[in-house]
C-alpha cells in the first residue's frame, strides 16, 4: 500500500513539474512586451488570436463533455437498444458544422489581413516625419547597416532614433536570411538580387536584440546584432561622431568582410552602396565573383571553434 501511495504522489507531481517548466519559458515574452507601434499592433493581434482560439477550445470541450454525459449508454434506460445515431442527410447539421468554421476563419482573417496591410506602410503615429532609410544587408554571418542619408555604415549593430519610423531595405549578399527585432516587430526576409521593405519603430530608448530568423548554416546562432534606440539629440550626436572619426569603407575591405565567418562590431564613414547594392539584379553575383571558390570549401568561423570537425 505504501508503494502505491508513493507512486501515486510521484505521478500527481509530474503535471506540476511540467507546468513549472512550461511557465519558466514565459518569464520574458519579448513579442508580448512591445516597444513600438508595429510590435504593439502585432502583439494585439497575437493576443486576440490566442483568446479567440482558447474560446473555441473551451466550447469544444464543453460540448464534448455534454455529449458524453447526455448520450452515454445506459442499460437501464428504455429505448437504448434502438438508438440510431446516424445523421446522414440532416441538412440542419450540415449547415451548422459548415457555417461555424467559416465564421471562425472570417473572424480571425479580418483583423489579420487588416494588420498585415497596415504594417506595409510607416506607422501612422509618426506620419509627419520622413522614415529613416537603413539598408540592412546580410552576409554569412554578418549584418551590414548602411545609412545612405548620413553616409555611414555599421557592422553588427545599429543606432536608431526613437519616435521615428525606420524603413529597412532588406537584401542579402549570399544566403537567404531574415531580419527580426522581436521588441520592435516581426521578421521579413533578406534575399540576394531583390529588396524587401520593413517598417519598424522604437518608442522607448534602450538596447534591443536583433537576429537572423532564418537558418542559414553553421554560424546561425551567432548571426545577431544590437539595436540602440536613442532620442533624436543623442542619435544626431552619434551620427556626427561616426562621420568625423570612423574610417571610410574601401571596396577591398568590404570584399574581405564578405568572407564567410563571424565578425566584430565596426563602423565606417561611407557605405558599400557606393560600389554594390545586393538588392539589385546587378549585385546578385557580387560575392560569387569575389569569393566563389571559398563558398564551396570547408569554412571556419573567425574567432570561434571550427564549424566542421573531422
VMD Tcl script that draws the C-alpha trace (Angstrom):
set ca {
  {0.00 0.00 0.00}
  {2.85 2.37 0.88}
  {4.49 1.79 -2.51}
  {1.19 2.50 -4.25}
  {0.75 5.83 -2.40}
  {4.35 6.84 -3.13}
  {3.92 6.04 -6.83}
  {0.64 7.96 -6.92}
  {2.30 11.03 -5.38}
  {5.08 10.95 -7.96}
  {2.51 10.62 -10.75}
  {0.49 13.57 -9.46}
  {3.65 15.71 -9.21}
  {4.51 15.26 -12.89}
  {1.89 17.75 -14.15}
  {3.09 20.26 -11.56}
  {6.71 19.92 -12.72}
  {5.60 20.17 -16.35}
  {3.68 23.37 -15.57}
  {6.71 24.91 -13.81}
  {8.98 24.09 -16.76}
  {6.45 25.45 -19.24}
  {5.92 28.71 -17.36}
  {9.67 29.20 -16.89}
  {9.86 29.95 -20.60}
  {7.31 32.73 -20.23}
  {9.46 34.92 -17.99}
  {10.45 37.24 -20.82}
  {7.98 37.13 -23.70}
  {9.54 39.91 -25.75}
  {6.93 39.73 -28.51}
  {4.22 40.47 -25.93}
  {6.17 43.41 -24.47}
  {6.12 45.77 -27.47}
  {8.44 48.76 -27.60}
  {6.96 50.39 -30.70}
  {3.71 50.77 -32.67}
  {4.46 47.93 -35.11}
  {5.21 45.47 -32.32}
  {2.14 46.71 -30.42}
  {-0.16 46.02 -33.38}
  {1.28 42.53 -33.76}
  {1.07 41.81 -30.02}
  {-2.60 42.84 -30.01}
  {-3.26 40.54 -32.98}
  {-1.47 37.64 -31.26}
  {-3.42 38.21 -28.03}
  {-6.73 38.41 -29.90}
  {-5.98 35.19 -31.80}
  {-4.99 33.32 -28.62}
  {-8.13 34.42 -26.77}
  {-10.30 33.55 -29.78}
  {-8.79 30.08 -30.13}
  {-8.93 29.40 -26.38}
  {-12.62 30.27 -26.52}
  {-13.11 27.78 -29.35}
  {-11.25 25.09 -27.41}
  {-13.40 25.78 -24.33}
  {-16.63 25.48 -26.34}
  {-15.45 22.24 -27.95}
  {-14.59 20.67 -24.58}
  {-17.90 21.78 -23.06}
  {-19.85 20.30 -25.97}
  {-17.72 17.16 -25.88}
  {-18.44 16.66 -22.16}
  {-22.13 17.37 -22.71}
  {-22.35 14.76 -25.47}
  {-20.54 12.15 -23.39}
  {-22.88 12.67 -20.46}
  {-26.15 13.05 -22.34}
  {-25.70 10.28 -24.88}
  {-23.73 7.76 -22.86}
  {-25.06 4.22 -22.89}
  {-27.45 3.44 -20.02}
  {-28.55 -0.22 -19.86}
  {-31.41 0.65 -17.54}
  {-32.88 3.31 -19.85}
  {-35.72 2.20 -22.10}
  {-35.01 2.53 -25.81}
  {-31.22 2.33 -25.63}
  {-31.20 -0.78 -27.81}
  {-32.99 1.10 -30.59}
  {-30.75 4.19 -30.56}
  {-29.50 5.04 -34.07}
  {-27.01 7.97 -34.14}
  {-26.88 8.16 -37.96}
  {-27.37 11.75 -39.15}
  {-26.72 11.28 -42.85}
  {-28.78 13.72 -44.88}
  {-29.52 16.02 -41.93}
  {-29.39 19.40 -43.69}
  {-29.61 21.34 -40.45}
  {-26.46 19.72 -39.02}
  {-24.64 20.02 -42.35}
  {-25.28 23.78 -42.39}
  {-24.24 24.21 -38.74}
  {-20.87 22.46 -39.00}
  {-20.10 24.24 -42.28}
  {-21.12 27.76 -41.25}
  {-19.44 27.77 -37.83}
  {-15.88 27.13 -39.21}
  {-16.49 29.80 -41.87}
  {-17.43 32.28 -39.14}
  {-14.32 31.38 -37.12}
  {-11.98 31.75 -40.11}
  {-13.61 35.07 -41.06}
  {-13.32 36.50 -37.54}
  {-9.63 35.55 -37.42}
  {-8.86 36.61 -41.00}
  {-10.28 40.15 -40.98}
  {-8.00 41.62 -38.26}
  {-5.04 39.57 -39.55}
  {-5.31 40.82 -43.13}
  {-6.05 44.38 -41.98}
  {-2.97 44.44 -39.73}
  {-0.72 42.95 -42.42}
  {-1.69 45.66 -44.90}
  {-1.34 48.42 -42.29}
  {2.21 47.31 -41.48}
  {3.26 47.64 -45.12}
  {3.22 51.42 -44.55}
  {5.07 53.57 -41.97}
  {3.28 53.77 -38.60}
  {0.60 56.46 -38.53}
  {1.86 57.89 -35.23}
  {5.00 59.17 -37.00}
  {3.43 60.01 -40.36}
  {4.50 63.65 -40.05}
  {8.20 62.65 -40.16}
  {10.00 61.02 -43.07}
  {11.22 57.50 -42.24}
  {14.93 56.95 -41.72}
  {16.18 54.72 -44.54}
  {18.56 51.92 -43.49}
  {19.82 49.28 -45.91}
  {20.13 46.04 -43.91}
  {22.34 43.60 -45.83}
  {23.42 40.18 -44.60}
  {26.40 38.05 -45.49}
  {27.24 34.78 -43.73}
  {27.33 35.54 -40.86}
  {27.32 39.34 -40.52}
  {24.93 42.29 -40.68}
  {25.77 45.46 -42.63}
  {23.62 48.53 -41.90}
  {24.03 51.33 -44.42}
  {22.66 54.84 -43.81}
  {22.65 56.47 -47.27}
  {21.38 59.83 -45.95}
  {24.13 60.06 -43.32}
  {26.71 58.22 -45.49}
  {27.77 55.89 -42.67}
  {27.74 52.13 -42.25}
  {27.85 49.86 -39.21}
  {28.55 46.17 -38.85}
  {26.52 44.01 -36.43}
  {24.89 46.94 -34.63}
  {22.81 49.98 -35.47}
  {21.61 53.18 -33.86}
  {18.08 54.44 -34.48}
  {16.15 57.49 -33.25}
  {13.02 56.97 -31.17}
  {9.57 58.10 -32.31}
  {10.58 57.91 -35.97}
  {9.80 55.14 -38.44}
  {12.76 53.13 -39.75}
  {12.48 51.99 -43.35}
  {14.64 48.89 -43.58}
  {15.55 47.90 -47.13}
  {16.45 44.26 -46.85}
  {18.82 42.32 -49.08}
  {21.46 39.60 -48.84}
  {24.87 39.09 -50.36}
  {24.53 35.31 -50.28}
  {22.11 33.02 -48.42}
  {18.50 33.79 -47.58}
  {18.10 35.26 -44.08}
  {15.50 37.27 -42.16}
  {15.82 40.42 -40.07}
  {13.99 40.18 -36.75}
  {13.93 42.60 -33.81}
  {11.31 40.97 -31.53}
  {10.77 44.03 -29.32}
  {10.03 46.23 -32.35}
  {8.13 43.92 -34.71}
  {8.07 40.79 -36.81}
  {10.61 39.48 -39.29}
  {10.96 39.84 -43.03}
  {13.27 38.04 -45.46}
  {16.59 39.17 -46.90}
  {17.33 37.70 -50.34}
  {20.07 38.25 -52.90}
  {19.16 40.18 -56.02}
  {15.95 41.66 -54.60}
  {14.87 44.13 -51.97}
  {12.14 43.86 -49.33}
  {10.92 46.76 -47.21}
  {10.19 46.51 -43.50}
  {8.92 49.37 -41.32}
  {9.74 49.35 -37.61}
  {9.78 51.98 -34.91}
  {11.00 52.30 -31.32}
  {9.01 54.43 -28.88}
  {11.33 53.89 -25.93}
  {15.06 54.37 -25.56}
  {17.07 51.26 -24.84}
  {19.02 48.37 -26.31}
  {17.18 45.65 -28.19}
  {18.38 42.31 -29.51}
  {18.12 41.57 -33.21}
  {18.96 38.42 -35.11}
  {18.63 36.39 -38.26}
  {15.39 34.41 -38.00}
  {16.04 32.09 -40.96}
  {18.53 29.23 -40.59}
  {21.50 29.79 -42.89}
  {24.22 27.42 -41.78}
  {26.72 26.79 -39.02}
  {27.04 30.43 -37.94}
  {23.30 30.89 -37.48}
  {23.46 31.07 -33.66}
  {25.95 33.94 -33.84}
  {24.20 35.82 -36.63}
  {22.90 38.54 -34.29}
  {23.08 42.30 -33.90}
  {22.35 45.01 -31.36}
  {19.88 47.87 -31.74}
  {20.49 51.08 -29.77}
  {17.40 53.32 -29.71}
  {18.18 56.92 -28.71}
  {16.43 60.26 -28.54}
  {16.96 62.49 -31.56}
  {19.74 64.60 -29.98}
  {21.79 61.57 -28.90}
  {21.24 59.91 -32.26}
  {22.43 63.02 -34.16}
  {25.46 63.22 -31.87}
  {26.35 59.60 -32.69}
  {25.96 60.28 -36.42}
  {28.28 63.31 -36.24}
  {30.88 61.42 -34.21}
  {30.84 58.47 -36.62}
  {31.12 60.73 -39.67}
  {34.12 62.51 -38.14}
  {36.04 59.65 -36.57}
  {35.22 56.43 -38.46}
  {37.37 55.45 -41.44}
  {35.97 55.23 -44.93}
  {34.94 51.81 -46.19}
  {37.01 50.73 -49.18}
  {35.84 48.13 -51.65}
  {38.80 45.86 -50.85}
  {37.95 45.99 -47.14}
  {34.31 45.26 -47.85}
  {35.21 42.30 -50.06}
  {37.39 40.97 -47.24}
  {34.49 41.29 -44.76}
  {32.25 39.28 -47.09}
  {34.40 36.22 -46.36}
  {32.03 33.81 -44.57}
  {32.53 33.90 -40.80}
  {31.70 35.87 -37.68}
  {32.86 39.47 -37.33}
  {33.34 42.13 -34.67}
  {31.27 45.31 -34.50}
  {32.59 48.05 -36.75}
  {31.66 51.40 -38.26}
  {32.61 53.44 -41.33}
  {32.10 56.94 -42.68}
  {30.95 55.66 -46.08}
  {28.82 52.76 -47.29}
  {29.22 49.73 -49.53}
  {26.34 51.11 -51.62}
  {28.98 53.24 -53.39}
  {30.16 50.13 -55.25}
  {27.45 47.45 -54.91}
  {23.78 47.14 -53.99}
  {22.98 43.50 -53.28}
  {19.27 44.27 -53.57}
  {19.56 44.68 -57.33}
  {19.97 42.05 -60.01}
  {23.38 43.55 -60.87}
  {24.60 42.92 -57.31}
  {23.30 39.36 -57.10}
  {26.58 37.65 -58.07}
  {28.97 40.10 -56.40}
  {30.05 37.68 -53.66}
  {30.39 34.80 -56.14}
  {32.70 36.91 -58.29}
  {34.98 37.56 -55.32}
  {34.52 34.52 -53.08}
  {33.18 31.86 -55.42}
  {35.98 29.40 -54.73}
  {35.72 29.73 -50.96}
  {31.99 29.13 -50.88}
  {32.50 25.51 -51.89}
  {35.22 24.77 -49.33}
  {35.09 23.91 -45.65}
  {34.81 27.22 -43.81}
  {35.78 28.23 -40.29}
  {34.19 30.85 -38.09}
  {36.60 33.65 -37.31}
  {37.13 33.91 -33.57}
  {35.21 30.70 -32.84}
  {35.64 26.98 -32.90}
  {35.78 25.04 -36.14}
  {32.38 24.55 -37.77}
  {33.35 21.17 -39.11}
  {35.36 18.65 -37.19}
  {36.96 15.65 -38.84}
}
mol new
graphics top color blue
foreach p $ca { graphics top sphere $p radius 0.5 }
foreach p [lrange $ca 0 end-1] q [lrange $ca 1 end] { graphics top cylinder $p $q radius 0.2 }
display resetview
